[in-house]
């Protein structure tokens, strides 16, 4: 079973992979619906934050001799819990989402650092957990849950980058063609130039066909 160090390593590894997948994405990509089912990446970050907070609440309840009913229910039906948290997260500012995403994990790790190895690994330590070691339950609710979405994050990031590269290539090709023919200044009609009236071509972002996890 996991030691405290191993548990923290699992959490850190999953979080590092998530952040690496998002590293090159601009804000407009993070709020784009359809990254994971109908979710945006910002939606997912809010949901992962909720899981960290739920685990902390569960730890508080366990230390008070209570059963973490809501956490256990969430683990039994994670998709239902995710859908509920998705609704709760609507309309939140992206900066606030990122701040909460980081701070909730730090708060969780502070709580974990205060637990004994026996509390984490002994399946009989918390009777409310029905024989499951606390460390295993925490990994299921955090690192394993986060890792579930990594392929979708990576795929979305790759598609977004490819779309932007294609758009840049089209602009470069258009510029090269326009520069290829020199027109005498006297023959230029300013009203006939592309975008002289303020029009511009819109870039269409391809829809994602990933399964909806709500």
VOGULUM-236682 format. One record per residue (C-alpha): x, y, z. Coordinates in nm, 3 decimals. Example, Ala and Ser with C-alpha at 12.3 -4.5 7.8 and 13.67 -1.06 7.14 Angstrom:
ZAPA_xx_yy_zz
ZAPA_1.230_-0.450_0.780;
ZAPA_1.367_-0.106_0.714;
//
This chain:
ZAPA_xx_yy_zz
ZAPA_0.000_0.000_0.000;
ZAPA_0.103_0.360_-0.050;
ZAPA_0.330_0.537_0.194;
ZAPA_0.278_0.911_0.236;
ZAPA_0.569_0.981_0.002;
ZAPA_0.430_0.746_-0.263;
ZAPA_0.084_0.899_-0.231;
ZAPA_0.218_1.251_-0.278;
ZAPA_0.424_1.133_-0.576;
ZAPA_0.111_0.992_-0.740;
ZAPA_-0.073_1.320_-0.691;
ZAPA_0.220_1.527_-0.817;
ZAPA_0.275_1.309_-1.124;
ZAPA_-0.088_1.330_-1.233;
ZAPA_-0.096_1.707_-1.180;
ZAPA_0.232_1.762_-1.365;
ZAPA_0.101_1.573_-1.669;
ZAPA_-0.218_1.777_-1.669;
ZAPA_-0.029_2.106_-1.655;
ZAPA_0.210_1.996_-1.929;
ZAPA_-0.085_1.915_-2.157;
ZAPA_-0.221_2.267_-2.101;
ZAPA_0.110_2.450_-2.112;
ZAPA_0.088_2.594_-2.465;
ZAPA_-0.286_2.662_-2.474;
ZAPA_-0.410_3.024_-2.463;
ZAPA_-0.702_3.135_-2.248;
ZAPA_-0.940_3.117_-2.542;
ZAPA_-0.865_2.746_-2.577;
ZAPA_-0.923_2.680_-2.207;
ZAPA_-1.280_2.809_-2.223;
ZAPA_-1.362_2.645_-2.558;
ZAPA_-1.656_2.402_-2.515;
ZAPA_-1.604_2.053_-2.648;
ZAPA_-1.260_1.971_-2.510;
ZAPA_-1.405_1.676_-2.320;
ZAPA_-1.755_1.591_-2.430;
ZAPA_-1.936_1.923_-2.385;
ZAPA_-1.693_2.042_-2.118;
ZAPA_-1.431_2.308_-2.163;
ZAPA_-1.091_2.260_-2.000;
ZAPA_-1.191_2.526_-1.747;
ZAPA_-1.492_2.309_-1.657;
ZAPA_-1.263_2.012_-1.600;
ZAPA_-1.027_2.212_-1.377;
ZAPA_-1.323_2.319_-1.164;
ZAPA_-1.436_1.958_-1.132;
ZAPA_-1.089_1.836_-1.032;
ZAPA_-1.076_2.116_-0.777;
ZAPA_-1.406_1.996_-0.633;
ZAPA_-1.265_1.644_-0.588;
ZAPA_-0.966_1.776_-0.393;
ZAPA_-1.197_1.981_-0.172;
ZAPA_-1.427_1.682_-0.125;
ZAPA_-1.136_1.469_-0.006;
ZAPA_-1.033_1.736_0.245;
ZAPA_-1.389_1.751_0.375;
ZAPA_-1.389_1.372_0.400;
ZAPA_-1.065_1.376_0.600;
ZAPA_-1.213_1.629_0.840;
ZAPA_-1.517_1.407_0.887;
ZAPA_-1.308_1.095_0.944;
ZAPA_-1.097_1.268_1.207;
ZAPA_-1.419_1.375_1.376;
ZAPA_-1.541_1.015_1.385;
ZAPA_-1.797_1.068_1.108;
ZAPA_-1.854_0.884_0.782;
ZAPA_-1.768_1.089_0.468;
ZAPA_-2.098_1.006_0.303;
ZAPA_-2.072_1.255_0.018;
ZAPA_-1.719_1.149_-0.077;
ZAPA_-1.811_0.782_-0.075;
ZAPA_-2.122_0.853_-0.284;
ZAPA_-1.909_1.050_-0.532;
ZAPA_-1.669_0.757_-0.568;
ZAPA_-1.959_0.520_-0.628;
ZAPA_-2.105_0.741_-0.903;
ZAPA_-1.830_0.979_-1.021;
ZAPA_-2.006_1.079_-1.343;
ZAPA_-2.311_1.202_-1.153;
ZAPA_-2.089_1.394_-0.911;
ZAPA_-1.897_1.547_-1.202;
ZAPA_-2.218_1.660_-1.372;
ZAPA_-2.334_1.829_-1.052;
ZAPA_-2.001_2.007_-1.003;
ZAPA_-2.004_2.113_-1.368;
ZAPA_-2.333_2.294_-1.309;
ZAPA_-2.193_2.460_-0.997;
ZAPA_-1.889_2.590_-1.187;
ZAPA_-2.069_2.780_-1.463;
ZAPA_-1.991_3.150_-1.495;
ZAPA_-1.671_3.147_-1.290;
ZAPA_-1.374_3.360_-1.395;
ZAPA_-1.079_3.172_-1.547;
ZAPA_-0.824_3.331_-1.311;
ZAPA_-1.032_3.225_-1.011;
ZAPA_-1.060_2.872_-1.152;
ZAPA_-0.682_2.843_-1.183;
ZAPA_-0.620_2.989_-0.837;
ZAPA_-0.863_2.742_-0.681;
ZAPA_-0.714_2.457_-0.885;
ZAPA_-0.371_2.522_-0.736;
ZAPA_-0.473_2.615_-0.383;
ZAPA_-0.706_2.318_-0.334;
ZAPA_-0.422_2.077_-0.409;
ZAPA_-0.188_2.255_-0.168;
ZAPA_-0.459_2.238_0.099;
ZAPA_-0.505_1.867_0.037;
ZAPA_-0.132_1.797_0.059;
ZAPA_-0.113_1.987_0.388;
ZAPA_-0.383_1.761_0.530;
ZAPA_-0.212_1.448_0.401;
ZAPA_0.120_1.550_0.555;
ZAPA_-0.047_1.548_0.896;
ZAPA_-0.167_1.187_0.871;
ZAPA_0.018_0.890_1.011;
ZAPA_0.132_0.601_0.793;
ZAPA_-0.109_0.377_0.982;
ZAPA_-0.401_0.608_0.912;
ZAPA_-0.317_0.599_0.542;
ZAPA_-0.238_0.232_0.493;
ZAPA_-0.424_0.027_0.757;
ZAPA_-0.757_-0.091_0.606;
ZAPA_-0.898_-0.130_0.959;
ZAPA_-0.808_0.219_1.079;
ZAPA_-1.126_0.386_0.954;
ZAPA_-1.423_0.152_0.981;
ZAPA_-1.636_0.397_0.782;
ZAPA_-1.432_0.313_0.470;
ZAPA_-1.545_-0.048_0.468;
ZAPA_-1.198_-0.202_0.465;
ZAPA_-1.044_0.019_0.196;
ZAPA_-0.719_0.187_0.301;
ZAPA_-0.749_0.565_0.311;
ZAPA_-0.452_0.614_0.077;
ZAPA_-0.614_0.398_-0.191;
ZAPA_-0.940_0.589_-0.162;
ZAPA_-0.756_0.922_-0.196;
ZAPA_-0.570_0.804_-0.508;
ZAPA_-0.899_0.696_-0.668;
ZAPA_-1.058_1.034_-0.597;
ZAPA_-0.763_1.244_-0.711;
ZAPA_-0.472_1.107_-0.916;
ZAPA_-0.661_0.826_-1.087;
ZAPA_-0.958_1.048_-1.161;
ZAPA_-0.735_1.321_-1.304;
ZAPA_-0.540_1.071_-1.516;
ZAPA_-0.869_0.954_-1.670;
ZAPA_-0.894_1.279_-1.863;
ZAPA_-0.530_1.317_-1.970;
ZAPA_-0.575_1.153_-2.316;
ZAPA_-0.862_1.393_-2.390;
ZAPA_-0.660_1.695_-2.276;
ZAPA_-0.363_1.589_-2.485;
ZAPA_-0.578_1.522_-2.791;
ZAPA_-0.753_1.857_-2.761;
ZAPA_-0.421_2.042_-2.722;
ZAPA_-0.282_1.870_-3.032;
ZAPA_-0.590_1.953_-3.237;
ZAPA_-0.585_2.314_-3.124;
ZAPA_-0.217_2.353_-3.209;
ZAPA_-0.266_2.190_-3.550;
ZAPA_-0.556_2.423_-3.625;
ZAPA_-0.350_2.730_-3.539;
ZAPA_-0.058_2.607_-3.749;
ZAPA_-0.286_2.551_-4.047;
ZAPA_-0.425_2.901_-4.011;
ZAPA_-0.074_3.047_-3.995;
ZAPA_0.032_2.850_-4.304;
ZAPA_-0.271_2.979_-4.497;
ZAPA_-0.187_3.337_-4.402;
ZAPA_0.178_3.287_-4.504;
ZAPA_0.077_3.136_-4.840;
ZAPA_-0.163_3.419_-4.909;
ZAPA_0.104_3.677_-4.823;
ZAPA_0.357_3.505_-5.051;
ZAPA_0.114_3.501_-5.344;
ZAPA_0.034_3.870_-5.296;
ZAPA_0.404_3.957_-5.288;
ZAPA_0.477_3.750_-5.597;
ZAPA_0.336_4.005_-5.841;
ZAPA_0.445_4.368_-5.832;
ZAPA_0.167_4.607_-5.936;
ZAPA_0.247_4.963_-6.042;
ZAPA_0.126_5.210_-5.784;
ZAPA_-0.089_5.389_-6.040;
ZAPA_-0.295_5.076_-6.097;
ZAPA_-0.387_5.014_-5.733;
ZAPA_-0.750_5.071_-5.641;
ZAPA_-0.755_5.089_-5.260;
ZAPA_-1.120_4.982_-5.245;
ZAPA_-1.039_4.654_-5.418;
ZAPA_-0.778_4.542_-5.165;
ZAPA_-0.870_4.244_-4.939;
ZAPA_-1.019_4.356_-4.607;
ZAPA_-1.018_4.722_-4.707;
ZAPA_-1.379_4.744_-4.588;
ZAPA_-1.300_4.578_-4.254;
ZAPA_-1.400_4.223_-4.353;
ZAPA_-1.185_3.934_-4.235;
ZAPA_-1.200_3.557_-4.270;
ZAPA_-1.313_3.370_-3.958;
ZAPA_-1.129_3.055_-3.854;
ZAPA_-1.357_2.763_-3.777;
ZAPA_-1.255_2.544_-3.486;
ZAPA_-1.324_2.175_-3.551;
ZAPA_-1.577_2.013_-3.321;
ZAPA_-1.461_1.737_-3.092;
ZAPA_-1.627_1.394_-3.107;
ZAPA_-1.504_1.267_-2.768;
ZAPA_-1.757_1.099_-2.539;
ZAPA_-1.943_1.322_-2.298;
ZAPA_-1.854_1.230_-1.940;
ZAPA_-2.146_1.415_-1.785;
//
